Structures are given as structure tokens and as C-alpha cells.
């Protein structure tokens, strides 16, 4: 097929999808009344929004908390604990991003992606000088162990 054929085919499919109602695209349980379907959809929407926001609040709290990390993280066990917390931040941001994507929450998804970026930045600040990709400083030395 040529590109113009694909464009025509996709336009035809788009028109077909636009002509269908939401009930036709997302059928409810057989035998459910229309009022029960609307109520079930409202409960599902409310629950999914609550779940997305709960995950996002937890991940954001961790991201803000990382800014105020109270322990020494230059080397040794302190560095290992810090990088573990950064890993948890990355996992929480990813967890929140997946849920916000599934539930079509664009603002929550953008914030989740920013949390992932923040976690990656925090990890890079500590790891890159130790692997030789950045210039070590006094605050971020080149060694993994204290000595």
C-alpha cells in the first residue's frame, strides 16, 4: 500500500470509530440497567482518579524529601542508602507514570515524568563522578568507599 492509501484507510477507520457510541465501544455487563451502568462508570472513574492521585502524592513526597536528605551521602553506607532511596524514587515515579497513563491523567503523568527525571538527576550527581564521566568534587568524590 502506498502512503496515501494508508491515510485513506486510517481516515475511514477514524470515521467509523467516531460514529460509535461509548456504550458500543465499552459494553457493560449483560442485563445491567442504564442507571447501573452510569453509576458503575462514575465509581470506576472516581476510584481510578483517587488511585492515581494517591500514588502521585506518595511519589512527590519522596521526591521533595530527597531534596532534604539528612544523612551524609559522600561514600560508604550513607551513599548506598542514598542511592537506594533514589532507586525507590525512580520506581515510585515509574509506578505513578504507568497508572496516570492508564487512567488518562495528563497532568499527573507529566508530574510523574518530572519525578523520574529528578531521580535520574540525583543518581547522576552521585554516580557519574565515581565512574569517571564527571569531574569529582569535594562533595562528590571519585571513590565509592570512605577512606
MDAnalysis code that builds the backbone (N, CA, C; Angstrom):
import MDAnalysis as mda
import numpy as np

u = mda.Universe.empty(441, n_residues=147, atom_resindex=np.repeat(np.arange(147), 3), trajectory=True)
u.add_TopologyAttr("name", ["N", "CA", "C"] * 147)
u.add_TopologyAttr("resid", np.arange(1, 148))
u.add_TopologyAttr("resname", ["UNK", "UNK", "UNK", "UNK", "UNK", "UNK", "UNK", "UNK", "UNK", "UNK", "UNK", "UNK", "UNK", "UNK", "UNK", "UNK", "UNK", "UNK", "UNK", "UNK", "UNK", "UNK", "UNK", "UNK", "UNK", "UNK", "UNK", "UNK", "UNK", "UNK", "UNK", "UNK", "UNK", "UNK", "UNK", "UNK", "UNK", "UNK", "UNK", "UNK", "UNK", "UNK", "UNK", "UNK", "UNK", "UNK", "UNK", "UNK", "UNK", "UNK", "UNK", "UNK", "UNK", "UNK", "UNK", "UNK", "UNK", "UNK", "UNK", "UNK", "UNK", "UNK", "UNK", "UNK", "UNK", "UNK", "UNK", "UNK", "UNK", "UNK", "UNK", "UNK", "UNK", "UNK", "UNK", "UNK", "UNK", "UNK", "UNK", "UNK", "UNK", "UNK", "UNK", "UNK", "UNK", "UNK", "UNK", "UNK", "UNK", "UNK", "UNK", "UNK", "UNK", "UNK", "UNK", "UNK", "UNK", "UNK", "UNK", "UNK", "UNK", "UNK", "UNK", "UNK", "UNK", "UNK", "UNK", "UNK", "UNK", "UNK", "UNK", "UNK", "UNK", "UNK", "UNK", "UNK", "UNK", "UNK", "UNK", "UNK", "UNK", "UNK", "UNK", "UNK", "UNK", "UNK", "UNK", "UNK", "UNK", "UNK", "UNK", "UNK", "UNK", "UNK", "UNK", "UNK", "UNK", "UNK", "UNK", "UNK", "UNK", "UNK", "UNK", "UNK", "UNK", "UNK", "UNK"])
u.atoms.positions = np.array([
    [0.837, -1.182, 0.000],
    [0.000, 0.000, 0.000],
    [0.879, 1.241, 0.000],
    [0.441, 2.215, -0.700],
    [1.165, 3.483, -0.735],
    [0.786, 4.306, 0.496],
    [1.592, 5.301, 0.828],
    [1.256, 6.132, 2.000],
    [-0.111, 6.800, 1.881],
    [-0.503, 7.209, 0.694],
    [-1.805, 7.849, 0.555],
    [-2.936, 6.849, 0.794],
    [-2.706, 5.575, 0.442],
    [-3.715, 4.544, 0.714],
    [-3.883, 4.345, 2.215],
    [-2.763, 4.355, 2.931],
    [-2.839, 4.224, 4.378],
    [-3.604, 5.392, 4.992],
    [-3.347, 6.580, 4.511],
    [-4.050, 7.753, 5.031],
    [-5.551, 7.627, 4.813],
    [-5.953, 7.153, 3.637],
    [-7.378, 6.986, 3.354],
    [-7.980, 5.904, 4.243],
    [-7.248, 4.813, 4.418],
    [-7.741, 3.711, 5.253],
    [-7.889, 4.165, 6.708],
    [-6.890, 4.875, 7.236],
    [-6.963, 5.363, 8.615],
    [-8.079, 6.389, 8.791],
    [-8.292, 7.233, 7.808],
    [-9.393, 8.200, 7.878],
    [-10.735, 7.475, 7.914],
    [-10.866, 6.399, 7.146],
    [-12.104, 5.618, 7.153],
    [-12.335, 4.971, 8.526],
    [-11.276, 4.450, 9.111],
    [-11.391, 3.832, 10.438],
    [-11.756, 4.884, 11.476],
    [-11.152, 6.061, 11.418],
    [-11.482, 7.143, 12.350],
    [-12.954, 7.519, 12.267],
    [-13.491, 7.593, 11.064],
    [-14.914, 7.926, 10.887],
    [-15.800, 6.853, 11.498],
    [-15.413, 5.592, 11.340],
    [-16.199, 4.504, 11.922],
    [-16.189, 4.587, 13.445],
    [-15.035, 4.847, 14.025],
    [-14.947, 4.945, 15.482],
    [-15.725, 6.137, 16.019],
    [-15.709, 7.256, 15.304],
    [-16.448, 8.435, 15.745],
    [-17.949, 8.198, 15.713],
    [-18.396, 7.340, 14.819],
    [-19.835, 7.106, 14.698],
    [-20.367, 6.188, 15.801],
    [-19.475, 5.468, 16.499],
    [-19.908, 4.565, 17.559],
    [-20.083, 5.314, 18.875],
    [-21.059, 4.892, 19.669],
    [-21.263, 5.490, 20.990],
    [-20.289, 4.862, 21.982],
    [-20.176, 5.484, 23.164],
    [-19.310, 4.935, 24.204],
    [-19.788, 3.567, 24.661],
    [-21.107, 3.377, 24.710],
    [-21.639, 2.080, 25.122],
    [-21.280, 0.986, 24.128],
    [-21.202, 1.331, 22.852],
    [-20.836, 0.343, 21.847],
    [-19.355, -0.011, 21.944],
    [-18.526, 0.977, 22.287],
    [-17.098, 0.721, 22.411],
    [-16.756, 0.000, 23.705],
    [-17.450, 0.357, 24.791],
    [-17.210, -0.250, 26.100],
    [-18.505, -0.870, 26.605],
    [-18.822, -2.065, 26.153],
    [-20.092, -2.660, 26.559],
    [-20.119, -2.975, 28.050],
    [-21.302, -2.788, 28.646],
    [-21.488, -3.084, 30.066],
    [-21.861, -4.552, 30.231],
    [-22.020, -4.974, 31.475],
    [-22.425, -6.349, 31.747],
    [-23.816, -6.590, 31.176],
    [-24.037, -7.784, 30.653],
    [-25.371, -8.063, 30.125],
    [-26.420, -8.010, 31.238],
    [-27.544, -7.406, 30.937],
    [-28.648, -7.338, 31.892],
    [-28.591, -6.161, 32.843],
    [-27.536, -5.341, 32.783],
    [-27.444, -4.186, 33.677],
    [-28.303, -3.052, 33.128],
    [-28.968, -2.355, 34.036],
    [-29.804, -1.234, 33.614],
    [-28.921, -0.049, 33.242],
    [-29.438, 0.876, 32.441],
    [-28.632, 2.052, 32.076],
    [-28.179, 2.851, 33.296],
    [-29.041, 2.961, 34.312],
    [-28.661, 3.708, 35.517],
    [-27.511, 3.010, 36.240],
    [-27.548, 1.688, 36.282],
    [-26.477, 0.936, 36.939],
    [-25.158, 1.104, 36.183],
    [-25.214, 1.170, 34.853],
    [-24.007, 1.362, 34.054],
    [-23.376, 2.723, 34.345],
    [-24.208, 3.764, 34.410],
    [-23.701, 5.113, 34.671],
    [-23.081, 5.174, 36.060],
    [-23.741, 4.565, 37.035],
    [-23.221, 4.567, 38.402],
    [-21.896, 3.809, 38.478],
    [-21.809, 2.666, 37.798],
    [-20.576, 1.881, 37.800],
    [-19.440, 2.653, 37.146],
    [-19.730, 3.363, 36.063],
    [-18.696, 4.156, 35.402],
    [-18.229, 5.305, 36.290],
    [-19.163, 5.924, 37.010],
    [-18.797, 7.025, 37.908],
    [-17.924, 6.519, 39.051],
    [-18.271, 5.365, 39.608],
    [-17.469, 4.792, 40.699],
    [-16.088, 4.414, 40.191],
    [-16.026, 3.811, 39.005],
    [-14.730, 3.427, 38.443],
    [-13.870, 4.658, 38.180],
    [-14.441, 5.719, 37.646],
    [-13.693, 6.943, 37.369],
    [-13.177, 7.554, 38.668],
    [-14.036, 7.603, 39.687],
    [-13.644, 8.184, 40.968],
    [-12.532, 7.354, 41.604],
    [-12.663, 6.043, 41.579],
    [-11.666, 5.165, 42.172],
    [-10.338, 5.279, 41.445],
    [-10.360, 5.291, 40.132],
    [-9.105, 5.357, 39.398],
    [-8.422, 6.708, 39.620],
    [-9.175, 7.785, 39.699],
    [-8.589, 9.092, 39.957],
    [-7.973, 9.131, 41.349],
    [-8.660, 8.554, 42.327],
    [-8.134, 8.508, 43.689],
    [-6.840, 7.699, 43.725],
    [-6.812, 6.567, 43.033],
    [-5.606, 5.747, 42.994],
    [-4.434, 6.454, 42.347],
    [-4.699, 7.133, 41.242],
    [-3.640, 7.877, 40.549],
    [-3.101, 8.974, 41.459],
    [-3.984, 9.717, 42.090],
    [-3.550, 10.827, 42.945],
    [-2.807, 10.326, 44.184],
    [-3.246, 9.204, 44.755],
    [-2.550, 8.653, 45.928],
    [-1.127, 8.257, 45.564],
    [-0.946, 7.596, 44.445],
    [0.393, 7.214, 44.008],
    [1.247, 8.444, 43.725],
    [0.647, 9.431, 43.114],
    [1.375, 10.641, 42.767],
    [1.788, 11.410, 44.021],
    [0.913, 11.493, 45.004],
    [1.247, 12.196, 46.248],
    [2.398, 11.488, 46.963],
    [2.374, 10.159, 47.021],
    [3.461, 9.417, 47.672],
    [4.784, 9.628, 46.942],
    [4.759, 9.542, 45.630],
    [5.984, 9.721, 44.856],
    [6.507, 11.159, 44.979],
    [5.609, 12.132, 44.960],
    [6.023, 13.532, 45.082],
    [6.601, 13.812, 46.468],
    [5.996, 13.252, 47.501],
    [6.523, 13.436, 48.856],
    [7.942, 12.878, 48.961],
    [8.178, 11.736, 48.345],
    [9.523, 11.166, 48.351],
    [10.489, 12.051, 47.567],
    [10.040, 12.571, 46.431],
    [10.896, 13.442, 45.624],
    [11.279, 14.714, 46.360],
    [10.330, 15.302, 47.067],
    [10.623, 16.508, 47.852],
    [11.519, 16.147, 49.038],
    [11.255, 15.010, 49.654],
    [12.072, 14.571, 50.784],
    [13.526, 14.338, 50.407],
    [13.765, 13.908, 49.179],
    [15.141, 13.679, 48.733],
    [15.937, 14.990, 48.683],
    [15.245, 16.083, 48.479],
    [15.907, 17.395, 48.470],
    [16.468, 17.723, 49.847],
    [15.834, 17.212, 50.889],
    [16.246, 17.485, 52.276],
    [16.900, 16.263, 52.919],
    [17.623, 15.460, 52.162],
    [18.249, 14.240, 52.675],
    [19.150, 14.595, 53.855],
    [18.895, 14.034, 55.046],
    [19.592, 14.497, 56.254],
    [20.930, 13.817, 56.541],
    [21.301, 12.787, 55.790],
    [22.486, 11.997, 56.133],
    [23.624, 12.274, 55.153],
    [24.810, 11.947, 55.585],
    [25.988, 12.068, 54.729],
    [25.900, 11.036, 53.611],
    [26.084, 11.468, 52.378],
    [25.944, 10.553, 51.239],
    [27.145, 10.633, 50.310],
    [28.331, 10.895, 50.870],
    [29.526, 11.026, 50.024],
    [30.118, 9.677, 49.675],
    [30.053, 8.720, 50.615],
    [30.711, 7.437, 50.382],
    [30.157, 6.392, 51.353],
    [30.496, 5.158, 51.106],
    [30.174, 4.069, 52.015],
    [28.693, 3.764, 52.149],
    [28.305, 3.421, 53.377],
    [26.920, 3.013, 53.650],
    [25.942, 4.164, 53.446],
    [26.366, 5.381, 53.762],
    [25.494, 6.539, 53.541],
    [25.169, 6.720, 52.068],
    [26.166, 6.525, 51.216],
    [25.954, 6.614, 49.772],
    [25.050, 5.492, 49.292],
    [25.256, 4.295, 49.817],
    [24.410, 3.158, 49.439],
    [22.956, 3.406, 49.834],
    [22.730, 3.944, 51.035],
    [21.371, 4.264, 51.470],
    [20.733, 5.343, 50.610],
    [21.528, 6.349, 50.277],
    [21.026, 7.441, 49.433],
    [20.655, 6.924, 48.047],
    [21.516, 6.142, 47.438],
    [21.229, 5.608, 46.108],
    [20.053, 4.628, 46.146],
    [19.891, 3.922, 47.262],
    [18.711, 3.066, 47.415],
    [17.439, 3.895, 47.447],
    [17.472, 5.009, 48.166],
    [16.304, 5.898, 48.214],
    [16.029, 6.528, 46.854],
    [17.079, 6.843, 46.119],
    [16.899, 7.378, 44.766],
    [16.263, 6.309, 43.873],
    [16.683, 5.059, 44.044],
    [16.069, 3.960, 43.296],
    [14.591, 3.812, 43.609],
    [14.236, 3.977, 44.877],
    [12.823, 3.934, 45.259],
    [12.064, 5.098, 44.631],
    [12.695, 6.275, 44.579],
    [12.070, 7.427, 43.924],
    [11.830, 7.146, 42.444],
    [12.802, 6.549, 41.775],
    [12.632, 6.209, 40.365],
    [11.512, 5.186, 40.180],
    [11.456, 4.196, 41.055],
    [10.397, 3.193, 40.968],
    [9.026, 3.816, 41.239],
    [8.953, 4.712, 42.231],
    [7.680, 5.365, 42.549],
    [7.227, 6.278, 41.412],
    [8.161, 6.982, 40.801],
    [7.823, 7.823, 39.665],
    [7.335, 7.004, 38.486],
    [7.982, 5.878, 38.239],
    [7.560, 4.986, 37.154],
    [6.194, 4.391, 37.451],
    [5.985, 3.967, 38.688],
    [4.709, 3.396, 39.124],
    [3.586, 4.414, 38.924],
    [3.850, 5.638, 39.323],
    [2.867, 6.705, 39.160],
    [2.646, 7.032, 37.685],
    [3.702, 7.024, 36.893],
    [3.577, 7.323, 35.465],
    [2.737, 6.272, 34.747],
    [2.936, 5.012, 35.094],
    [2.161, 3.941, 34.459],
    [0.682, 4.089, 34.800],
    [0.384, 4.334, 36.063],
    [-1.024, 4.472, 36.465],
    [-1.668, 5.707, 35.861],
    [-0.929, 6.806, 35.833],
    [-1.514, 8.016, 35.257],
    [-1.708, 7.857, 33.750],
    [-0.852, 7.107, 33.096],
    [-1.015, 6.851, 31.656],
    [-2.246, 5.977, 31.419],
    [-2.386, 4.934, 32.217],
    [-3.533, 4.023, 32.052],
    [-4.860, 4.716, 32.293],
    [-4.867, 5.679, 33.205],
    [-6.120, 6.358, 33.562],
    [-6.241, 7.724, 32.901],
    [-5.415, 7.976, 31.919],
    [-5.503, 9.167, 31.075],
    [-5.511, 10.471, 31.870],
    [-4.607, 10.555, 32.831],
    [-4.477, 11.755, 33.643],
    [-3.207, 12.481, 33.200],
    [-3.359, 13.426, 32.298],
    [-2.192, 14.038, 31.656],
    [-1.317, 14.834, 32.625],
    [-1.920, 15.627, 33.478],
    [-1.122, 16.430, 34.421],
    [-0.362, 15.540, 35.395],
    [-1.023, 14.504, 35.873],
    [-0.357, 13.567, 36.780],
    [0.780, 12.842, 36.055],
    [0.577, 12.533, 34.797],
    [1.614, 11.845, 34.032],
    [2.839, 12.737, 33.843],
    [2.609, 14.002, 33.557],
    [3.732, 14.933, 33.386],
    [4.509, 15.067, 34.691],
    [3.801, 15.192, 35.801],
    [4.483, 15.283, 37.095],
    [5.251, 13.996, 37.400],
    [4.687, 12.862, 37.033],
    [5.378, 11.581, 37.236],
    [6.666, 11.528, 36.428],
    [6.609, 11.993, 35.193],
    [7.811, 12.009, 34.362],
    [8.859, 12.970, 34.928],
    [8.413, 14.084, 35.504],
    [9.349, 15.009, 36.148],
    [10.000, 14.367, 37.375],
    [9.241, 13.552, 38.105],
    [9.816, 12.832, 39.247],
    [10.875, 11.833, 38.790],
    [10.625, 11.165, 37.672],
    [11.616, 10.238, 37.134],
    [12.872, 11.006, 36.715],
    [12.691, 12.148, 36.093],
    [13.827, 12.987, 35.707],
    [14.606, 13.455, 36.939],
    [13.891, 13.847, 37.982],
    [14.523, 14.280, 39.232],
    [15.338, 13.137, 39.840],
    [14.778, 11.947, 39.883],
    [15.504, 10.795, 40.421],
    [16.740, 10.469, 39.595],
    [16.615, 10.539, 38.278],
    [17.769, 10.291, 37.416],
    [18.856, 11.331, 37.612],
    [18.454, 12.565, 37.810],
    [19.425, 13.637, 38.053],
    [20.151, 13.423, 39.374],
    [19.411, 13.064, 40.421],
    [20.036, 12.815, 41.720],
    [21.012, 11.643, 41.641],
    [20.633, 10.608, 40.915],
    [21.529, 9.459, 40.759],
    [22.774, 9.848, 39.970],
    [22.587, 10.622, 38.907],
    [23.724, 11.022, 38.075],
    [24.715, 11.887, 38.852],
    [24.221, 12.743, 39.719],
    [25.103, 13.615, 40.503],
    [26.059, 12.788, 41.357],
    [25.595, 11.662, 41.873],
    [26.437, 10.828, 42.729],
    [27.234, 9.788, 41.953],
    [26.655, 9.215, 40.927],
    [27.291, 8.084, 40.242],
    [28.314, 8.526, 39.205],
    [28.029, 9.565, 38.438],
    [28.924, 9.940, 37.343],
    [30.341, 10.310, 37.780],
    [30.541, 11.062, 38.880],
    [31.930, 11.316, 39.294],
    [32.668, 10.036, 39.707],
    [31.949, 9.062, 40.210],
    [32.575, 7.831, 40.671],
    [32.901, 6.875, 39.527],
    [32.262, 7.073, 38.386],
    [32.534, 6.219, 37.229],
    [33.440, 6.894, 36.210],
    [33.853, 8.132, 36.462],
    [34.790, 8.811, 35.586],
    [34.146, 9.649, 34.495],
    [32.829, 9.793, 34.501],
    [32.164, 10.580, 33.470],
    [31.959, 12.038, 33.866],
    [32.285, 12.393, 35.093],
    [32.161, 13.771, 35.548],
    [33.352, 14.082, 36.448],
    [33.621, 15.342, 36.619],
    [34.750, 15.764, 37.439],
    [34.377, 15.629, 38.911],
    [35.155, 14.868, 39.671],
    [34.868, 14.736, 41.104],
    [35.109, 16.057, 41.835],
    [34.304, 16.285, 42.855],
    [34.471, 17.458, 43.716],
    [34.587, 16.973, 45.147],
    [34.750, 17.895, 46.069],
    [34.826, 17.509, 47.481],
    [33.503, 16.929, 47.968],
    [32.401, 17.482, 47.493],
    [31.086, 16.992, 47.889],
    [30.726, 15.675, 47.202],
    [31.317, 15.438, 46.032],
    [31.038, 14.228, 45.260],
    [32.365, 13.606, 44.815],
    [33.031, 12.884, 45.740],
    [34.356, 12.337, 45.412],
    [34.275, 11.175, 44.425],
    [35.468, 10.776, 43.943],
    [35.531, 9.728, 42.930],
    [35.455, 8.320, 43.509],
    [35.591, 8.163, 44.802],
    [35.611, 6.819, 45.377],
    [34.233, 6.445, 45.954],
    [33.967, 5.148, 45.918],
    [32.717, 4.622, 46.462],
    [32.824, 4.389, 47.963],
    [34.017, 4.113, 48.446],
    [34.211, 3.823, 49.868],
    [34.864, 5.007, 50.569],
    [34.667, 5.049, 51.866],
    [35.284, 6.101, 52.674],
    [36.672, 5.629, 53.082],
    [37.631, 6.487, 53.028],
    [38.945, 6.020, 53.418],
    [39.848, 7.131, 53.520],
])
